[in-house]
Amino acid sequence: MEKPPALSADQIAIVDRAALPLHWAVQLRFRERVLELLSLQPVLGDGITHRIVRQVQSEFFDPPDTPEYHAPRGLRKFERRAG
């Protein structure tokens, strides 16, 4: 990996906010991957930071594995029943 890029405080905040929803065990790897891709960019800015973060978020996306999450309407566990 090349030398880590010099990020502004706003860019660091973008990366940190994007890492929050992730499981704590993968947050460091997420940040490292973002920095790796940012280090390959010739010019850094808030826009490219957002684009890289969006790309890396899709790599780290891990949807919940619960049947209720995708259950059809009427079969959801916590749905209010009429009556």
C-alpha positions as CSV (number, residue, x, y, z in Angstrom):
1,M,0.0,0.0,0.0
2,E,1.2,3.5,-0.8
3,K,1.5,6.3,1.7
4,P,-1.9,7.0,3.2
5,P,-3.5,10.1,1.7
6,A,-3.8,13.3,3.7
7,L,-7.5,13.7,4.3
8,S,-9.2,16.8,5.5
9,A,-11.3,16.7,8.7
10,D,-14.5,16.6,6.6
11,Q,-13.2,13.7,4.6
12,I,-12.2,11.8,7.7
13,A,-15.7,12.5,9.1
14,I,-17.3,11.1,5.8
15,V,-15.3,7.8,6.2
16,D,-16.0,7.6,10.0
17,R,-19.8,8.1,9.5
18,A,-19.9,5.5,6.8
19,A,-18.2,3.0,9.0
20,L,-20.6,3.4,12.0
21,P,-23.4,1.1,10.7
22,L,-20.9,-1.8,10.1
23,H,-20.1,-4.4,12.7
24,W,-17.3,-3.3,14.9
25,A,-15.1,-6.2,13.8
26,V,-15.0,-5.0,10.1
27,Q,-14.9,-1.2,10.7
28,L,-11.1,-1.1,10.6
29,R,-10.9,-3.2,7.4
30,F,-13.5,-0.9,5.9
31,R,-11.4,2.2,6.7
32,E,-8.2,0.6,5.5
33,R,-9.9,-0.3,2.1
34,V,-11.2,3.2,1.7
35,L,-7.7,4.6,2.4
36,E,-6.2,2.1,0.0
37,L,-8.5,3.2,-2.8
38,L,-8.1,6.9,-2.0
39,S,-4.3,6.6,-2.2
40,L,-4.7,5.5,-5.8
41,Q,-6.5,8.8,-6.7
42,P,-4.5,11.6,-8.3
43,V,-6.7,14.3,-6.7
44,L,-8.6,14.1,-3.5
45,G,-11.8,15.9,-2.7
46,D,-15.1,15.4,-0.9
47,G,-16.8,14.0,-4.1
48,I,-14.3,11.3,-4.8
49,T,-14.3,10.4,-1.0
50,H,-18.1,9.9,-1.2
51,R,-17.8,7.8,-4.4
52,I,-15.1,5.6,-2.9
53,V,-17.0,5.2,0.4
54,R,-20.1,4.2,-1.5
55,Q,-18.1,1.6,-3.5
56,V,-16.5,0.1,-0.4
57,Q,-19.9,0.1,1.5
58,S,-21.3,-2.2,-1.2
59,E,-18.3,-4.5,-0.8
60,F,-18.9,-4.7,3.0
61,F,-22.7,-4.9,2.9
62,D,-24.0,-7.9,4.8
63,P,-27.8,-8.0,4.9
64,P,-29.6,-9.5,7.9
65,D,-30.3,-13.2,7.7
66,T,-33.8,-13.2,9.1
67,P,-36.9,-14.6,7.3
68,E,-39.1,-11.9,8.9
69,Y,-37.1,-9.2,7.2
70,H,-38.4,-10.2,3.7
71,A,-41.6,-11.8,4.7
72,P,-44.7,-10.8,2.7
73,R,-47.1,-8.3,4.2
74,G,-49.4,-10.1,6.6
75,L,-46.8,-12.6,7.6
76,R,-44.4,-10.3,9.4
77,K,-43.7,-11.1,13.0
78,F,-44.4,-7.7,14.4
79,E,-47.2,-6.6,12.1
80,R,-50.3,-5.2,13.8
81,R,-53.3,-7.5,13.3
82,A,-56.7,-6.1,12.6
83,G,-59.4,-7.2,14.8
